[in-house]
Amino acid sequence: MSVSSLVQIGNDTVDLNKPCDVVTALRKVKLSVVTGGIAQTVRLDGEEVTFTKANLTALNALIVEYEAACARASGKTSRGRARRARWG
């Protein structure tokens, strides 16, 4: 039995083995949610999640995860995020 690596992200069907395509689809979802305030559904690994403005943090985390996978797949080294300093 073969497991499909195709997933539905918003209106796009993408291959999980192509993380750069996943990042592009996730960014479209984020743009749609942020600009229109509408909910967007993502189906990944047998789970379905609907993103709204209320859970953009989770969507951002998913984008970061697939950006890192995309960088690895492209042979690029991922740079760490800038650290924030707080001066009191």
Order of alpha helices (4+ residues) and beta strands (2+ residues): beta-beta-alpha-beta-beta-alpha
